[in-house]
Amino acid sequence: MVNEHRSGPVRSTVAREAILDATARLFHNQGYDRLTIEGIAKEAGVGKQTIYRWWPSRGALIADCLAEGRLIPVDFVVPDTGDLATDVETWLRSVLGILEAPEGGALLRSLVAAATEDAAVGAHLGESLGVEKYLSERLRGGIRDGQLPEEAPVEQLGRAILGAIIVESLGRETHDPDSVVALARYLFDR
């Protein structure tokens, strides 16, 4: 009878939430390099086998935390005022605000490190920042409104901007978020 309660759906939901909460907390406090499955298990009050039952790696855990908004809880919607360059800059400045926040650069660098081990982290990072959905949607609106050429590579433009944000976060000594904004202005001011 005890095993039935331990493995039932209620226990699984509680354990899953504890694991994801512990992962997010430790990730923010320690960064990706010092994050371990053992540490997560201890913090969540579960066994390592429970974690490995649902996630094959710490990168997979980070991907789920990102997908659920546990690491970057801000909604990065791109406005649509009719001025594509201004709208992209507004979105970009809100995203770059992550780098300006205390430990923001370390958070983004940790996410990049996690993405090198698990491709899902990179995919979820773009989704969390609104690149795949909101930015691409706004860029398609720019094509519709004649502010971008019809053949503009919308997905590649979004990824290029995300890449510029990531490269900026990696350059710790030469931190200049305005250079990324200048790039966007160059791309979209016509």
C-alpha positions in Angstrom: 0.0 0.0 0.0 2.9 2.4 0.8 4.3 2.0 -2.7 0.9 2.9 -4.3 1.0 6.3 -2.5 4.6 7.0 -3.4 4.2 6.3 -7.1 0.8 7.8 -7.6 0.1 10.9 -9.7 -0.1 13.2 -6.7 3.3 12.2 -5.4 4.7 12.5 -9.0 3.3 16.0 -9.4 4.7 17.1 -6.0 8.1 15.6 -6.7 8.2 17.1 -10.2 7.5 20.6 -8.9 10.0 20.2 -6.1 12.7 19.1 -8.6 12.0 22.0 -11.0 11.8 24.5 -8.2 15.1 23.2 -6.8 16.7 23.3 -10.2 15.7 26.9 -10.8 16.8 28.0 -7.3 20.2 26.3 -7.6 20.7 27.5 -11.2 20.2 31.1 -10.1 22.4 30.7 -7.0 25.2 28.6 -8.4 25.1 28.8 -12.2 25.2 25.9 -14.6 28.8 24.9 -14.0 28.2 24.0 -10.3 24.7 22.5 -10.8 24.6 18.8 -10.2 21.9 16.2 -10.2 23.0 15.2 -6.7 22.6 18.7 -5.5 19.2 19.1 -7.1 18.0 15.8 -5.6 19.1 16.9 -2.1 17.5 20.3 -2.5 14.2 18.8 -3.7 14.2 16.0 -1.2 14.1 13.2 -3.8 16.4 10.5 -5.0 18.6 10.9 -8.1 16.7 8.0 -9.7 13.5 10.1 -9.5 15.1 12.9 -11.4 16.6 10.5 -14.0 13.2 8.9 -14.4 11.9 12.2 -16.0 15.0 14.0 -17.3 18.1 12.4 -18.8 20.4 15.3 -17.9 20.7 18.6 -16.1 20.4 20.3 -19.5 17.0 18.7 -19.9 16.0 20.0 -16.5 17.1 23.5 -17.5 15.2 23.3 -20.7 12.0 22.5 -18.8 12.6 25.3 -16.3 13.0 27.7 -19.2 9.9 26.4 -21.0 7.9 26.9 -17.8 9.2 30.4 -17.1 11.1 29.5 -14.0 14.4 31.0 -15.1 13.3 34.0 -17.1 9.8 34.9 -15.9 9.3 37.9 -18.1 7.0 37.9 -21.1 9.0 39.4 -24.0 6.1 40.3 -26.4 7.2 42.5 -29.3 4.9 45.6 -29.6 3.2 46.5 -32.9 3.0 50.3 -33.1 3.4 50.3 -36.9 7.1 51.3 -36.6 9.1 48.1 -37.0 12.5 49.5 -36.0 11.1 51.1 -32.8 9.1 47.9 -31.9 12.2 45.7 -32.3 14.3 48.2 -30.2 11.6 48.2 -27.5 11.7 44.4 -27.3 15.4 44.3 -27.5 15.9 46.7 -24.6 13.6 44.6 -22.5 15.6 41.5 -23.3 18.9 43.3 -22.7 17.5 44.3 -19.4 18.3 40.8 -18.3 22.0 41.6 -18.8 21.7 44.8 -16.9 20.0 43.1 -13.9 22.3 41.8 -11.0 23.6 38.5 -12.1 21.8 38.8 -15.4 24.9 38.3 -17.5 25.9 35.2 -15.4 22.4 33.8 -16.0 22.6 34.2 -19.7 26.1 32.7 -19.8 24.9 29.7 -17.7 22.1 29.2 -20.2 24.5 29.3 -23.1 26.7 26.7 -21.3 23.6 24.5 -20.7 22.7 24.9 -24.4 26.1 23.5 -25.4 25.2 20.2 -23.6 21.5 20.1 -24.5 20.1 21.6 -27.7 16.6 21.9 -26.1 18.0 24.6 -23.8 19.0 26.7 -26.8 15.6 26.2 -28.4 13.8 27.1 -25.2 16.0 30.1 -24.7 14.8 31.6 -28.0 11.2 30.7 -27.1 11.5 32.3 -23.6 12.8 35.5 -25.0 10.0 35.6 -27.7 12.3 35.2 -30.7 10.6 32.3 -32.3 7.0 33.5 -31.8 6.8 37.3 -31.1 9.8 38.7 -32.9 9.2 36.5 -36.0 5.5 37.5 -36.0 6.4 41.2 -35.8 9.0 40.8 -38.6 6.3 39.2 -40.8 4.2 42.2 -40.0 7.0 44.4 -41.2 6.9 42.5 -44.5 3.2 42.9 -44.7 3.5 46.7 -44.0 6.3 47.2 -46.5 9.0 47.9 -43.9 10.9 44.8 -44.9 11.4 43.2 -48.3 9.1 40.3 -49.0 12.0 37.9 -49.2 13.3 38.9 -45.8 14.5 35.8 -43.9 12.4 36.3 -40.8 13.6 33.3 -38.8 17.2 34.0 -39.6 16.9 37.6 -38.6 15.5 36.7 -35.2 18.2 34.1 -34.6 20.9 36.6 -35.7 19.6 39.1 -33.1 19.5 36.4 -30.5 23.1 35.5 -31.4 24.1 39.1 -31.0 22.6 39.2 -27.5 24.4 36.0 -26.6 27.7 37.2 -27.9 27.2 40.5 -26.0 26.7 38.5 -22.8 29.8 36.5 -23.4 32.0 39.7 -23.7 32.1 40.4 -20.0 34.7 43.2 -20.2 33.2 45.1 -23.2 29.6 45.0 -22.1 27.8 47.4 -24.5 24.1 46.5 -25.0 23.7 49.6 -27.2 25.9 47.9 -29.8 23.1 45.2 -30.2 20.5 48.0 -30.4 22.6 49.7 -33.1 22.7 46.5 -35.1 18.9 46.2 -35.0 18.6 49.9 -36.1 20.9 49.1 -39.0 18.8 46.1 -40.0 15.4 47.7 -39.7 15.7 51.5 -40.1 14.8 52.1 -43.8 
